Amino acid sequence: MSPSFANIRVPAAAALLLSSIFAAQAWSELSDEWLDVVYVPTPHQVVSRMLEIAKAGPDDILYDLGSGDGRIAIASVRDFKVRKAVGIDLDPQRIKESLANRAKTVVGDGVTFLEADIFKTDFSEATVVTLYLLNRLNIRLRPILLGMRPGTRIVTQSFTMNEWESDYSEKVEFEENGTKGTRNVFLYIVPAHIDGNWTLDDGTKSWSLAIRQQFQRFEGTATIGERSVEIRSGRLSGAAIGFTIEIEGRQARYEGKTDGNTIAGPGWTAKRKY
């Protein structure tokens, strides 16, 4: 009679070894996916334009995800005077190149490079994020990026965020080492979160707003008494908000800023209902 596998007892040490092997394999698969991004250097003209589109400047902290040889992080401090730049890459060879390139440039302590997994690294302090990753990695990053402070600028190269539409896009031309070409660059501005129910007061009347948000766009209904109308042309740019309500046959435009719990504009305020 052949033995029953259910009756085979695995010693504790062997079980620990097996679990370690499986954990290592899972990490290897994750790392392989991350390292599967073939390193293609971003042309220097495209680097400069990406930073211009991001409006990078002295008040910014920049994180470059998948930083390659470090050129974006270095350029942000050297050319745009960014206060702090951090490049993250999982490939030790790229980090080695980055450190060598930093040593050739006068950027002081303003540029740091981390050999790390971008999915396991906290970059929430960033005000500007740059990345040149495959689409599937962009999509995995999307929830993290959307959880960042409203107004954070994200600039991607070649690959988009799928349903999250860019706030601006541009085809950037370059010529480098005898090669001419173009790269598509996309700007995303992290929107504030306003999905839900609000009460709007404009000094003469009070509306109940039910907002349905899809990234930087939103729609919904505005209700006063028994009357409900559509919220139209709703859009966010960071904490800045704008939308239109039809009042007695005319289009009333509301614009303001939100902190997530209140919205305030000229002559009107709105508070979130809980």
Secondary structure as the mmCIF struct_conf table of DSSP 4:
data_model
#
loop_
_struct_conf.conf_type_id
_struct_conf.id
_struct_conf.beg_label_comp_id
_struct_conf.beg_label_asym_id
_struct_conf.beg_label_seq_id
_struct_conf.end_label_comp_id
_struct_conf.end_label_asym_id
_struct_conf.end_label_seq_id
HELX_LH_PP_P HELX_LH_PP_P1 SER A 2 SER A 4
HELX_RH_3T_P HELX_RH_3T_P1 PHE A 5 ASN A 7
HELX_LH_PP_P HELX_LH_PP_P2 ILE A 8 PRO A 11
HELX_RH_AL_P HELX_RH_AL_P1 ALA A 12 LEU A 35
TURN_TY1_P TURN_TY1_P1 ASP A 36 ASP A 36
BEND BEND1 VAL A 37 VAL A 37
HELX_LH_PP_P HELX_LH_PP_P3 PRO A 41 PRO A 43
HELX_RH_AL_P HELX_RH_AL_P2 HIS A 44 ILE A 53
TURN_TY1_P TURN_TY1_P2 ALA A 54 LYS A 55
TURN_TY1_P TURN_TY1_P3 PRO A 58 ASP A 59
STRN STRN1 ILE A 61 LEU A 65
BEND BEND2 GLY A 66 GLY A 66
TURN_TY1_P TURN_TY1_P4 GLY A 68 ASP A 69
BEND BEND3 GLY A 70 GLY A 70
HELX_RH_AL_P HELX_RH_AL_P3 ARG A 71 PHE A 80
BEND BEND4 ARG A 83 ARG A 83
STRN STRN2 LYS A 84 ASP A 89
BEND BEND5 LEU A 90 LEU A 90
HELX_RH_AL_P HELX_RH_AL_P4 PRO A 92 ALA A 103
TURN_TY1_P TURN_TY1_P5 LYS A 104 LYS A 104
BEND BEND6 THR A 105 THR A 105
HELX_RH_3T_P HELX_RH_3T_P2 GLY A 108 GLY A 110
STRN STRN3 VAL A 111 GLU A 115
BEND BEND7 ALA A 116 ALA A 116
HELX_RH_3T_P HELX_RH_3T_P3 ILE A 118 LYS A 120
BEND BEND8 THR A 121 THR A 121
TURN_TY1_P TURN_TY1_P6 SER A 124 GLU A 125
BEND BEND9 THR A 127 THR A 127
STRN STRN4 VAL A 128 LEU A 131
HELX_RH_AL_P HELX_RH_AL_P5 ASN A 135 LEU A 146
TURN_TY1_P TURN_TY1_P7 GLY A 147 GLY A 147
BEND BEND10 MET A 148 MET A 148
HELX_LH_PP_P HELX_LH_PP_P4 ARG A 149 ARG A 149
TURN_TY1_P TURN_TY1_P8 PRO A 150 GLY A 151
STRN STRN5 ARG A 153 GLN A 157
BEND BEND11 SER A 158 SER A 158
STRN STRN6 MET A 161 MET A 161
TURN_TY1_P TURN_TY1_P9 ASN A 162 GLU A 163
STRN STRN7 TRP A 164 TRP A 164
BEND BEND12 ASP A 167 ASP A 167
STRN STRN8 TYR A 168 GLU A 176
TURN_TY1_P TURN_TY1_P10 ASN A 177 GLY A 178
STRN STRN9 THR A 179 ILE A 189
HELX_LH_PP_P HELX_LH_PP_P5 VAL A 190 ALA A 192
STRN STRN10 GLY A 196 ASP A 201
BEND BEND13 GLY A 203 THR A 204
STRN STRN11 SER A 206 GLN A 214
TURN_TY1_P TURN_TY1_P11 PHE A 215 GLN A 216
STRN STRN12 ARG A 217 ILE A 224
TURN_TY1_P TURN_TY1_P12 GLY A 225 GLU A 226
STRN STRN13 ARG A 227 SER A 237
TURN_TY1_P TURN_TY1_P13 GLY A 238 ALA A 239
STRN STRN14 ALA A 240 ILE A 247
TURN_TY1_P TURN_TY1_P14 GLU A 248 GLY A 249
STRN STRN15 ARG A 250 THR A 258
BEND BEND14 GLY A 260 ASN A 261
STRN STRN16 THR A 262 GLY A 265
TURN_TY1_P TURN_TY1_P15 PRO A 266 GLY A 267
STRN STRN17 TRP A 268 ARG A 272
#
